[in-house]
Amino acid sequence: MKLLLVDDEPLARARLRRLLEERSDCTELREAANGAAAIEANAEFEPDVILLDIRMPGMDGIEAARHLTQGEHPPAIIFCTAFEEYAVAAFESRAVGYLLKPVLRDKLDAALDAARATTRYQMNALARETREQRRFLSARSAAGTHLLPVADVRVLLADQKYVTALYPGGSLLLDESLRELELEFEGQFLRVHRKALVAIHHISGLSRHAGTERVQLDGLDLRVQVSRRHLSAVRTVVAGL
């Protein structure tokens, strides 16, 4: 069983490492110090189980779990935290375990045994049920994992099986479908074309250009074409801004 241990406190990681290394079924163990590092390590390492702290700087464990369960082969997630109040949110993110620090050996063993019994098929099914909106979009490249705050995104453009997220100063290629993003971020993004979603709170106007209606977005020079099919809905939204 391959394990990934994620905690921003070195002492907490060291204590859990000692407990984990005593298990005969622990074949490989790696560590990460924050949510972003966990996403990158998960992509490279493909662990079976991730033991994940919740309160961490930057991206917290709940947000990280939503990203970690998006992949084709999601790992089982066990949260390890000093705070009881996150239990509901943890299980809503489809965790298979929730351990309070300091983690006791028998509790850890029980959680790991439960994780081992959870098949990849079951994890995929659980991940599909998760409907919480992420605060970040993530993508991998040769340079590593890139995290883009959803609040910064102006446009999502479909391109074959990928989607390009445009934001002031750049773009990010996502390995997700436009339809999946539309469903997850309902209320934040508006479909204006078969291949385009725009961020509602960044719409600055609607104008006619080259014979077609186009949406203007703050911080972006691009004007996104609106199809006839979606024009009425777009006008309604713009009128209410």
C-alpha positions as CSV (number, residue, x, y, z in Angstrom):
1,M,0.0,0.0,0.0
2,K,1.5,3.3,-1.1
3,L,0.8,6.2,1.3
4,L,1.1,10.0,1.1
5,L,1.3,11.9,4.3
6,V,0.3,15.6,4.1
7,D,0.8,18.0,7.0
8,D,2.4,21.5,7.3
9,E,3.9,20.6,10.7
10,P,7.1,18.5,10.5
11,L,6.7,17.1,14.0
12,A,3.2,15.8,13.2
13,R,4.5,14.2,10.0
14,A,7.4,12.6,11.9
15,R,5.0,11.1,14.5
16,L,2.6,9.7,11.9
17,R,5.5,8.4,9.8
18,R,6.8,6.3,12.8
19,L,3.3,4.7,13.2
20,L,2.9,4.1,9.5
21,E,6.4,2.5,9.0
22,E,5.5,-0.1,11.6
23,R,2.8,-1.5,9.3
24,S,3.9,-4.4,7.1
25,D,1.6,-3.4,4.3
26,C,3.2,0.1,3.9
27,T,5.3,-0.5,0.8
28,E,6.1,3.2,0.1
29,L,5.6,6.4,2.0
30,R,6.1,10.0,0.9
31,E,5.4,13.4,2.4
32,A,4.0,16.8,1.4
33,A,3.8,20.0,3.4
34,N,0.7,21.6,1.9
35,G,-2.3,21.1,-0.4
36,A,-0.6,22.2,-3.6
37,A,2.4,19.9,-3.0
38,A,-0.1,17.1,-2.3
39,I,-1.8,17.5,-5.7
40,E,1.6,17.4,-7.4
41,A,2.8,14.3,-5.4
42,N,-0.5,12.5,-6.0
43,A,0.0,13.0,-9.8
44,E,3.6,11.7,-9.7
45,F,3.2,9.0,-7.0
46,E,-0.4,7.7,-7.4
47,P,-0.7,6.7,-3.7
48,D,-3.4,4.3,-2.6
49,V,-4.2,6.3,0.5
50,I,-3.5,10.0,1.5
51,L,-3.5,11.0,5.2
52,L,-4.4,14.7,5.0
53,D,-4.3,17.5,7.5
54,I,-7.0,20.1,7.2
55,R,-5.7,23.4,8.5
56,M,-2.8,24.3,6.3
57,P,-1.6,27.6,4.8
58,G,-2.8,28.4,1.3
59,M,-5.0,25.6,0.1
60,D,-6.6,23.7,3.1
61,G,-7.1,20.0,3.2
62,I,-10.8,20.1,2.3
63,E,-10.1,22.0,-0.9
64,A,-7.1,19.7,-1.7
65,A,-9.3,16.7,-1.3
66,R,-11.7,17.9,-3.9
67,H,-8.8,18.1,-6.4
68,L,-7.3,14.8,-5.3
69,T,-10.6,13.0,-6.0
70,Q,-11.0,14.5,-9.5
71,G,-8.6,12.1,-11.2
72,E,-9.2,8.9,-13.1
73,H,-7.9,6.8,-10.1
74,P,-8.6,8.8,-7.0
75,P,-6.9,7.7,-3.7
76,A,-8.7,7.0,-0.5
77,I,-8.6,10.1,1.8
78,I,-8.1,10.0,5.6
79,F,-8.2,13.3,7.4
80,C,-5.9,13.8,10.4
81,T,-6.7,17.0,12.3
82,A,-6.8,18.5,15.8
83,F,-10.3,20.0,15.1
84,E,-13.6,18.2,15.4
85,E,-15.7,20.9,13.6
86,Y,-14.5,19.8,10.2
87,A,-16.0,16.3,10.4
88,V,-19.1,17.1,8.3
89,A,-17.1,18.9,5.6
90,A,-14.6,16.0,5.5
91,F,-17.1,13.3,4.9
92,E,-18.9,15.5,2.3
93,S,-15.6,15.5,0.4
94,R,-15.9,11.6,0.5
95,A,-13.1,10.9,3.0
96,V,-13.0,7.3,4.2
97,G,-11.7,8.3,7.6
98,Y,-11.4,11.2,10.1
99,L,-8.8,11.0,12.8
100,L,-8.3,13.5,15.6
101,K,-4.7,14.4,16.7
102,P,-2.8,13.1,18.4
103,V,-3.6,10.0,16.3
104,L,-3.8,6.8,18.2
105,R,-2.4,3.6,16.7
106,D,-5.6,1.6,16.9
107,K,-7.6,4.3,15.3
108,L,-5.0,4.7,12.5
109,D,-4.9,1.0,11.9
110,A,-8.7,0.8,11.7
111,A,-8.9,3.7,9.2
112,L,-6.2,2.3,7.0
113,D,-7.9,-1.1,7.0
114,A,-11.1,0.6,5.9
115,A,-9.2,2.4,3.2
116,R,-7.7,-0.8,1.9
117,A,-11.2,-2.3,1.7
118,T,-12.4,0.6,-0.4
119,T,-11.8,-0.3,-4.1
120,R,-10.8,2.1,-6.8
121,Y,-14.3,1.6,-8.3
122,Q,-15.9,2.7,-5.1
123,M,-13.6,5.8,-4.9
124,N,-14.5,6.7,-8.5
125,A,-18.2,6.5,-7.6
126,L,-17.8,8.6,-4.5
127,A,-15.8,11.2,-6.4
128,R,-18.6,11.5,-8.9
129,E,-21.0,12.3,-6.1
130,T,-19.0,15.2,-4.8
131,R,-20.6,18.5,-5.9
132,E,-18.7,21.0,-3.8
133,Q,-17.3,23.9,-5.8
134,R,-13.5,24.2,-5.8
135,R,-11.7,27.5,-5.1
136,F,-8.9,26.6,-7.4
137,L,-8.4,25.0,-10.8
138,S,-5.3,22.8,-11.2
139,A,-3.3,21.7,-14.1
140,R,0.1,19.9,-14.6
141,S,2.9,20.8,-17.0
142,A,6.6,20.0,-17.3
143,A,7.2,22.8,-14.8
144,G,4.9,21.2,-12.1
145,T,1.4,21.8,-10.8
146,H,-0.3,25.1,-11.4
147,L,-3.1,26.4,-9.3
148,L,-5.5,29.1,-10.6
149,P,-8.0,30.7,-8.3
150,V,-11.5,30.3,-9.8
151,A,-12.2,33.9,-8.9
152,D,-9.5,35.1,-11.3
153,V,-10.9,33.2,-14.3
154,R,-12.7,35.2,-16.9
155,V,-13.4,32.7,-19.7
156,L,-13.4,28.9,-20.1
157,L,-13.0,27.9,-23.8
158,A,-13.5,24.3,-25.0
159,D,-10.8,22.9,-27.3
160,Q,-11.2,19.3,-28.2
161,K,-11.2,17.3,-24.9
162,Y,-9.4,20.1,-23.1
163,V,-10.5,23.5,-21.7
164,T,-8.5,26.7,-21.7
165,A,-9.0,29.0,-18.7
166,L,-8.3,32.6,-19.6
167,Y,-7.4,35.1,-16.9
168,P,-5.7,38.6,-16.9
169,G,-2.1,38.0,-18.0
170,G,-2.3,34.3,-19.0
171,S,-4.1,31.0,-19.6
172,L,-4.1,27.5,-18.2
173,L,-4.9,24.3,-20.1
174,L,-7.3,22.1,-18.1
175,D,-7.8,18.3,-18.6
176,E,-11.6,18.7,-17.8
177,S,-14.7,19.0,-20.0
178,L,-16.6,22.3,-20.4
179,R,-19.8,20.5,-19.3
180,E,-18.3,19.2,-16.1
181,L,-17.0,22.7,-15.2
182,E,-20.4,24.2,-16.1
183,L,-22.2,21.8,-13.7
184,E,-19.7,22.4,-10.9
185,F,-19.6,26.1,-11.1
186,E,-23.3,26.8,-11.8
187,G,-24.1,30.3,-10.7
188,Q,-20.5,31.5,-11.2
189,F,-20.2,30.9,-15.0
190,L,-22.6,31.5,-17.8
191,R,-22.7,29.6,-21.1
192,V,-22.6,32.1,-24.0
193,H,-21.6,29.6,-26.8
194,R,-21.3,25.9,-27.3
195,K,-17.6,26.2,-26.6
196,A,-17.5,29.1,-24.1
197,L,-18.4,29.9,-20.5
198,V,-17.8,33.4,-19.0
199,A,-17.5,34.5,-15.3
200,I,-20.7,36.3,-14.5
201,H,-19.2,38.7,-11.9
202,H,-16.5,39.8,-14.4
203,I,-18.9,40.7,-17.2
204,S,-18.6,44.4,-18.0
205,G,-21.0,44.7,-20.9
206,L,-22.5,43.3,-24.1
207,S,-21.9,44.9,-27.5
208,R,-22.3,44.2,-31.1
209,H,-19.1,43.6,-33.1
210,A,-18.6,42.3,-36.7
211,G,-22.3,41.4,-36.9
212,T,-22.4,39.4,-33.7
213,E,-23.2,40.0,-30.0
214,R,-20.1,39.7,-27.8
215,V,-19.5,39.7,-24.1
216,Q,-16.9,42.1,-22.6
217,L,-15.0,41.0,-19.5
218,D,-13.0,43.2,-17.1
219,G,-9.3,42.6,-17.3
220,L,-9.4,40.9,-20.7
221,D,-9.1,42.3,-24.2
222,L,-10.9,39.4,-25.7
223,R,-14.6,39.8,-26.5
224,V,-16.4,36.4,-26.4
225,Q,-19.0,35.7,-29.1
226,V,-22.6,34.9,-28.0
227,S,-24.5,32.4,-30.0
228,R,-28.2,33.1,-31.0
229,R,-29.3,30.2,-28.8
230,H,-27.8,31.7,-25.6
231,L,-28.4,35.4,-26.4
232,S,-31.6,35.8,-24.5
233,A,-30.2,34.3,-21.3
234,V,-27.1,36.4,-21.6
235,R,-29.1,39.6,-22.1
236,T,-31.1,38.8,-19.0
237,V,-28.0,38.3,-16.9
238,V,-26.3,41.4,-18.1
239,A,-29.4,43.5,-17.5
240,G,-29.3,42.3,-13.9
241,L,-25.7,43.2,-13.2
